[in-house]
C-alpha cells in the first residue's frame, strides 16, 4: 500500500508541475539553462508540507490503536 501511495504522490507532483509549466510558460521560475526545475522544487516543497502532517496523523492513530488494544486485552 505504501509503494502505491508513493507512486501516486510522485506522479501527481510531476503532473501538476507539467500542468503549471503548460499554463504559465513565461514563469520566472523557468530559466534558460535549467528549464522549469524551479517549479518542480516549489511543488516538492508544498508536497512535503502536506505529507508531513498526514504521516504524523497516521503514526498517532496507530499508536492510539495500539495503546487502546493493550489496555483492553487481558494479560
BAVO-568007 format. One record per atom (N, C-alpha, C, O): y, z, x; atom name. Coordinates in Angstrom, 2 decimals. Atoms other than C-alpha are relative to their C-alpha. Example, Ala and Ser with C-alpha at 12.3 -4.5 7.8 and 13.67 -1.06 7.14 Angstrom:
REM BAVO-568007
+---------+---------+---------+-------+
:       y :       z :       x : atomo :
+---------+---------+---------+-------+
:   -1.19 :    0.00 :    0.89 :     N :
:   -4.50 :    7.80 :   12.30 :    CA :
:    1.20 :    0.00 :    0.90 :     C :
:    1.18 :    0.66 :    1.94 :     O :
:   -1.19 :   -0.06 :   -0.82 :     N :
:   -1.06 :    7.14 :   13.67 :    CA :
:    1.09 :    0.73 :   -0.77 :     C :
:    2.20 :    0.90 :   -0.26 :     O :
+---------+---------+---------+-------+
END
This chain:
REM BAVO-568007
+---------+---------+---------+-------+
:       y :       z :       x : atomo :
+---------+---------+---------+-------+
:   -1.19 :    0.00 :    0.82 :     N :
:    0.00 :    0.00 :    0.00 :    CA :
:    1.26 :    0.00 :    0.87 :     C :
:    2.24 :   -0.68 :    0.56 :     O :
:   -1.18 :   -0.09 :   -0.86 :     N :
:    2.40 :    0.86 :    2.82 :    CA :
:    0.31 :   -1.35 :    0.65 :     C :
:    1.48 :   -1.72 :    0.79 :     O :
:   -0.26 :    1.30 :   -0.63 :     N :
:    1.94 :   -2.52 :    4.50 :    CA :
:    0.61 :   -0.97 :   -0.99 :     C :
:    1.45 :   -1.78 :   -0.62 :     O :
:   -0.56 :    0.89 :    1.02 :     N :
:    2.70 :   -4.30 :    1.22 :    CA :
:    1.48 :    0.30 :   -0.21 :     C :
:    2.30 :   -0.61 :   -0.32 :     O :
:   -1.40 :   -0.37 :    0.17 :     N :
:    5.92 :   -2.34 :    0.79 :    CA :
:    0.80 :   -0.45 :    1.21 :     C :
:    1.92 :   -0.94 :    1.06 :     O :
:   -0.69 :    0.43 :   -1.21 :     N :
:    6.86 :   -3.05 :    4.40 :    CA :
:    0.25 :   -1.50 :    0.02 :     C :
:    1.33 :   -1.95 :    0.41 :     O :
:   -0.16 :    1.46 :    0.05 :     N :
:    6.29 :   -6.77 :    3.94 :    CA :
:    1.03 :   -0.38 :   -1.05 :     C :
:    1.88 :   -1.24 :   -0.81 :     O :
:   -0.95 :    0.32 :    1.07 :     N :
:    8.20 :   -6.85 :    0.65 :    CA :
:    1.43 :    0.33 :    0.41 :     C :
:    2.34 :   -0.46 :    0.17 :     O :
:   -1.35 :   -0.38 :   -0.43 :     N :
:   11.18 :   -4.99 :    2.11 :    CA :
:    0.53 :   -0.94 :    1.08 :     C :
:    1.71 :   -1.30 :    1.07 :     O :
:   -0.43 :    0.91 :   -1.06 :     N :
:   11.27 :   -7.24 :    5.18 :    CA :
:    0.35 :   -1.37 :   -0.56 :     C :
:    1.37 :   -1.95 :   -0.18 :     O :
:   -0.29 :    1.30 :    0.62 :     N :
:   11.08 :  -10.42 :    3.13 :    CA :
:    1.29 :    0.07 :   -0.83 :     C :
:    2.10 :   -0.85 :   -0.81 :     O :
:   -1.23 :   -0.18 :    0.78 :     N :
:   13.77 :   -9.06 :    0.80 :    CA :
:    1.24 :    0.04 :    0.88 :     C :
:    2.28 :   -0.52 :    0.52 :     O :
:   -1.11 :   -0.07 :   -0.93 :     N :
:   16.02 :   -8.28 :    3.76 :    CA :
:    0.38 :   -1.37 :    0.52 :     C :
:    1.55 :   -1.74 :    0.53 :     O :
:   -0.27 :    1.33 :   -0.54 :     N :
:   15.67 :  -11.74 :    5.26 :    CA :
:    0.49 :   -0.95 :   -1.09 :     C :
:    1.39 :   -1.75 :   -0.85 :     O :
:   -0.44 :    0.86 :    1.10 :     N :
:   16.02 :  -13.46 :    1.87 :    CA :
:    1.42 :    0.32 :   -0.43 :     C :
:    2.20 :   -0.60 :   -0.70 :     O :
:   -1.37 :   -0.35 :    0.40 :     N :
:   19.16 :  -11.52 :    0.98 :    CA :
:    1.00 :   -0.45 :    1.05 :     C :
:    2.11 :   -0.88 :    0.71 :     O :
:   -0.88 :    0.49 :   -1.07 :     N :
:   20.66 :  -12.37 :    4.37 :    CA :
:    0.17 :   -1.51 :   -0.10 :     C :
:    1.29 :   -2.01 :    0.06 :     O :
:   -0.09 :    1.45 :    0.14 :     N :
:   19.84 :  -16.06 :    3.88 :    CA :
:    0.87 :   -0.38 :   -1.20 :     C :
:    1.62 :   -1.36 :   -1.14 :     O :
:   -0.83 :    0.27 :    1.18 :     N :
:   21.44 :  -15.96 :    0.41 :    CA :
:    1.48 :    0.21 :    0.30 :     C :
:    2.31 :   -0.59 :   -0.10 :     O :
:   -1.40 :   -0.27 :   -0.34 :     N :
:   24.63 :  -14.40 :    1.74 :    CA :
:    0.53 :   -1.07 :    0.95 :     C :
:    1.68 :   -1.49 :    0.82 :     O :
:   -0.41 :    1.07 :   -0.92 :     N :
:   24.76 :  -16.99 :    4.54 :    CA :
:    0.28 :   -1.28 :   -0.79 :     C :
:    1.25 :   -1.99 :   -0.50 :     O :
:   -0.20 :    1.22 :    0.80 :     N :
:   24.38 :  -19.79 :    1.96 :    CA :
:    1.25 :    0.11 :   -0.87 :     C :
:    1.95 :   -0.88 :   -1.06 :     O :
:   -1.16 :   -0.17 :    0.88 :     N :
:   27.06 :  -18.33 :   -0.31 :    CA :
:    1.32 :    0.10 :    0.75 :     C :
:    2.35 :   -0.34 :    0.25 :     O :
:   -1.21 :   -0.20 :   -0.78 :     N :
:   29.56 :  -17.45 :    2.42 :    CA :
:   -0.16 :   -0.55 :    1.41 :     C :
:   -0.30 :    0.22 :    2.36 :     O :
:    0.24 :    0.58 :   -1.33 :     N :
:   29.17 :  -19.91 :    5.32 :    CA :
:    1.14 :    0.25 :    0.98 :     C :
:    0.93 :    0.17 :    2.19 :     O :
:   -1.15 :   -0.25 :   -0.88 :     N :
:   32.64 :  -19.09 :    6.71 :    CA :
:    0.21 :    1.48 :    0.25 :     C :
:    1.34 :    1.92 :    0.50 :     O :
:   -0.08 :   -1.45 :   -0.17 :     N :
:   31.88 :  -15.40 :    7.07 :    CA :
:    0.44 :    0.35 :    1.42 :     C :
:    0.05 :   -0.35 :    2.37 :     O :
:   -0.38 :   -0.41 :   -1.36 :     N :
:   33.49 :  -13.58 :   10.02 :    CA :
:   -1.17 :    0.57 :    0.79 :     C :
:   -1.05 :    0.77 :    2.00 :     O :
:    1.17 :   -0.50 :   -0.70 :     N :
:   30.03 :  -12.23 :   10.85 :    CA :
:   -0.82 :   -1.12 :    0.63 :     C :
:   -1.77 :   -0.84 :    1.37 :     O :
:    0.70 :    1.14 :   -0.59 :     N :
:   28.85 :  -15.72 :   11.80 :    CA :
:    0.79 :   -0.49 :    1.21 :     C :
:    1.98 :   -0.78 :    1.11 :     O :
:   -0.65 :    0.43 :   -1.23 :     N :
:   29.63 :  -16.72 :   15.39 :    CA :
:   -0.60 :   -1.33 :    0.46 :     C :
:   -1.60 :   -1.80 :   -0.06 :     O :
:    0.43 :    1.31 :   -0.49 :     N :
:   29.25 :  -19.95 :   17.34 :    CA :
:   -1.34 :    0.07 :    0.73 :     C :
:   -2.18 :   -0.81 :    0.55 :     O :
:    1.20 :   -0.07 :   -0.84 :     N :
:   26.51 :  -18.79 :   19.73 :    CA :
:   -1.13 :    0.83 :   -0.62 :     C :
:   -2.30 :    0.57 :   -0.34 :     O :
:    1.02 :   -0.88 :    0.54 :     N :
:   24.69 :  -16.09 :   17.76 :    CA :
:   -0.37 :   -0.34 :   -1.43 :     C :
:   -1.27 :    0.28 :   -2.00 :     O :
:    0.27 :    0.33 :    1.40 :     N :
:   24.70 :  -17.71 :   14.34 :    CA :
:    0.49 :    1.12 :   -0.89 :     C :
:    1.56 :    1.69 :   -0.65 :     O :
:   -0.40 :   -1.04 :    0.95 :     N :
:   24.83 :  -15.22 :   11.49 :    CA :
:   -0.83 :    1.27 :    0.19 :     C :
:   -1.18 :    1.94 :   -0.79 :     O :
:    0.76 :   -1.22 :   -0.28 :     N :
:   22.94 :  -12.39 :   13.19 :    CA :
:    0.78 :    1.25 :   -0.41 :     C :
:    0.18 :    2.29 :   -0.69 :     O :
:   -0.81 :   -1.14 :    0.43 :     N :
:   25.86 :  -10.10 :   12.33 :    CA :
:   -0.31 :    0.39 :   -1.44 :     C :
:   -0.31 :    1.57 :   -1.77 :     O :
:    0.36 :   -0.29 :    1.39 :     N :
:   24.93 :  -10.41 :    8.65 :    CA :
:   -1.36 :    0.67 :   -0.08 :     C :
:   -1.57 :    1.55 :   -0.91 :     O :
:    1.32 :   -0.61 :   -0.01 :     N :
:   21.31 :   -9.55 :    9.41 :    CA :
:    0.09 :    1.46 :    0.46 :     C :
:   -0.59 :    2.33 :   -0.09 :     O :
:   -0.19 :   -1.37 :   -0.47 :     N :
:   22.41 :   -6.45 :   11.34 :    CA :
:    0.64 :    0.85 :   -1.10 :     C :
:    0.24 :    1.99 :   -1.31 :     O :
:   -0.65 :   -0.73 :    1.08 :     N :
:   24.67 :   -5.43 :    8.47 :    CA :
:   -0.99 :    0.28 :   -1.14 :     C :
:   -0.99 :    1.38 :   -1.69 :     O :
:    1.01 :   -0.20 :    1.04 :     N :
:   21.85 :   -5.91 :    5.94 :    CA :
:   -1.03 :    1.03 :    0.44 :     C :
:   -1.49 :    1.82 :   -0.38 :     O :
:    0.96 :   -0.98 :   -0.52 :     N :
:   19.49 :   -3.91 :    8.17 :    CA :
:    0.56 :    1.41 :   -0.15 :     C :
:   -0.16 :    2.33 :   -0.52 :     O :
:   -0.63 :   -1.32 :    0.11 :     N :
:   21.96 :   -1.01 :    8.20 :    CA :
:   -0.03 :    0.50 :   -1.44 :     C :
:   -0.32 :    1.67 :   -1.68 :     O :
:    0.05 :   -0.38 :    1.42 :     N :
:   22.17 :   -1.00 :    4.40 :    CA :
:   -1.44 :    0.34 :   -0.39 :     C :
:   -1.67 :    1.30 :   -1.13 :     O :
:    1.40 :   -0.24 :    0.32 :     N :
:   18.37 :   -1.20 :    4.16 :    CA :
:   -0.50 :    1.35 :    0.50 :     C :
:   -1.26 :    2.03 :   -0.19 :     O :
:    0.44 :   -1.29 :   -0.52 :     N :
:   17.87 :    1.84 :    6.37 :    CA :
:    0.64 :    1.15 :   -0.78 :     C :
:    0.02 :    2.20 :   -0.94 :     O :
:   -0.63 :   -1.05 :    0.80 :     N :
:   20.35 :    3.85 :    4.30 :    CA :
:   -0.68 :    0.16 :   -1.35 :     C :
:   -0.63 :    1.24 :   -1.95 :     O :
:    0.74 :   -0.09 :    1.26 :     N :
:   18.30 :    3.05 :    1.20 :    CA :
:   -1.41 :    0.55 :    0.24 :     C :
:   -1.90 :    1.36 :   -0.55 :     O :
:    1.39 :   -0.38 :   -0.26 :     N :
:   14.86 :    3.57 :    2.78 :    CA :
:   -0.16 :    1.46 :    0.40 :     C :
:   -1.15 :    2.09 :    0.04 :     O :
:    0.14 :   -1.39 :   -0.47 :     N :
:   15.50 :    6.97 :    4.38 :    CA :
:   -0.08 :    0.99 :   -1.15 :     C :
:   -0.98 :    1.83 :   -1.14 :     O :
:    0.14 :   -0.96 :    1.11 :     N :
:   16.18 :    8.89 :    1.13 :    CA :
:   -1.29 :   -0.21 :   -0.79 :     C :
:   -1.88 :    0.76 :   -1.28 :     O :
:    1.24 :    0.27 :    0.72 :     N :
:   13.20 :    7.17 :   -0.51 :    CA :
:   -1.18 :    0.61 :    0.76 :     C :
:   -2.08 :    1.17 :    0.14 :     O :
:    1.06 :   -0.59 :   -0.81 :     N :
:   10.96 :    8.27 :    2.37 :    CA :
:    0.03 :    1.53 :   -0.12 :     C :
:   -1.02 :    2.17 :   -0.26 :     O :
:   -0.12 :   -1.45 :    0.11 :     N :
:   12.29 :   11.83 :    2.20 :    CA :
:   -0.47 :    0.48 :   -1.38 :     C :
:   -1.13 :    1.51 :   -1.48 :     O :
:    0.43 :   -0.37 :    1.35 :     N :
:   11.71 :   11.94 :   -1.57 :    CA :
:   -1.53 :   -0.08 :   -0.12 :     C :
:   -2.14 :    0.77 :   -0.75 :     O :
:    1.45 :    0.14 :    0.03 :     N :
:    8.13 :   10.71 :   -1.12 :    CA :
:   -0.69 :    1.15 :    0.74 :     C :
:   -1.65 :    1.72 :    0.23 :     O :
:    0.58 :   -1.10 :   -0.77 :     N :
:    7.35 :   13.30 :    1.56 :    CA :
:    0.16 :    1.32 :   -0.75 :     C :
:   -0.77 :    2.13 :   -0.80 :     O :
:   -0.23 :   -1.23 :    0.75 :     N :
:    8.92 :   16.08 :   -0.52 :    CA :
:   -0.91 :    0.09 :   -1.22 :     C :
:   -1.41 :    1.16 :   -1.54 :     O :
:    0.90 :    0.01 :    1.17 :     N :
:    6.89 :   15.04 :   -3.58 :    CA :
:   -1.44 :    0.31 :    0.41 :     C :
:   -2.12 :    1.08 :   -0.27 :     O :
:    1.35 :   -0.28 :   -0.47 :     N :
:    3.64 :   15.04 :   -1.62 :    CA :
:   -0.16 :    1.45 :    0.43 :     C :
:   -1.19 :    2.08 :    0.17 :     O :
:    0.04 :   -1.40 :   -0.41 :     N :
:    4.45 :   18.43 :   -0.12 :    CA :
:   -0.03 :    0.93 :   -1.21 :     C :
:   -0.79 :    1.90 :   -1.23 :     O :
:   -0.02 :   -0.83 :    1.21 :     N :
:    5.25 :   19.89 :   -3.55 :    CA :
:   -1.36 :   -0.07 :   -0.71 :     C :
:   -1.86 :    0.95 :   -1.19 :     O :
:    1.31 :    0.15 :    0.62 :     N :
:    1.99 :   18.49 :   -4.95 :    CA :
:   -1.06 :    0.80 :    0.76 :     C :
:   -1.89 :    1.47 :    0.15 :     O :
:    0.95 :   -0.74 :   -0.82 :     N :
:    0.01 :   19.96 :   -2.05 :    CA :
:    0.16 :    1.51 :   -0.20 :     C :
:   -0.83 :    2.22 :   -0.36 :     O :
:   -0.23 :   -1.43 :    0.17 :     N :
:    1.63 :   23.38 :   -2.42 :    CA :
:   -0.42 :    0.47 :   -1.40 :     C :
:   -0.98 :    1.56 :   -1.54 :     O :
:    0.41 :   -0.34 :    1.37 :     N :
:    1.06 :   23.38 :   -6.20 :    CA :
:   -1.53 :    0.03 :   -0.11 :     C :
:   -2.09 :    0.94 :   -0.72 :     O :
:    1.47 :    0.03 :    0.05 :     N :
:   -2.60 :   22.38 :   -5.77 :    CA :
:   -0.58 :    1.18 :    0.76 :     C :
:   -1.57 :    1.76 :    0.32 :     O :
:    0.50 :   -1.13 :   -0.79 :     N :
:   -3.09 :   25.03 :   -3.08 :    CA :
:    0.18 :    1.32 :   -0.75 :     C :
:   -0.65 :    2.22 :   -0.62 :     O :
:   -0.25 :   -1.24 :    0.73 :     N :
:   -1.58 :   27.70 :   -5.34 :    CA :
:   -0.91 :    0.13 :   -1.23 :     C :
:   -1.28 :    1.24 :   -1.60 :     O :
:    0.77 :   -0.06 :    1.22 :     N :
:   -3.61 :   26.76 :   -8.42 :    CA :
:   -1.51 :   -0.01 :    0.22 :     C :
:   -2.26 :    0.48 :   -0.63 :     O :
:    1.44 :    0.06 :   -0.25 :     N :
:   -7.02 :   26.14 :   -6.85 :    CA :
:   -0.50 :    1.35 :    0.51 :     C :
:    0.17 :    2.00 :    1.31 :     O :
:    0.55 :   -1.28 :   -0.50 :     N :
:   -9.23 :   29.18 :   -6.32 :    CA :
:   -0.46 :   -0.14 :    1.45 :     C :
:   -0.76 :   -1.23 :    1.92 :     O :
:    0.44 :    0.01 :   -1.40 :     N :
:  -10.17 :   30.16 :   -2.79 :    CA :
:   -1.41 :   -0.34 :    0.06 :     C :
:   -1.99 :   -0.40 :    1.15 :     O :
+---------+---------+---------+-------+
END
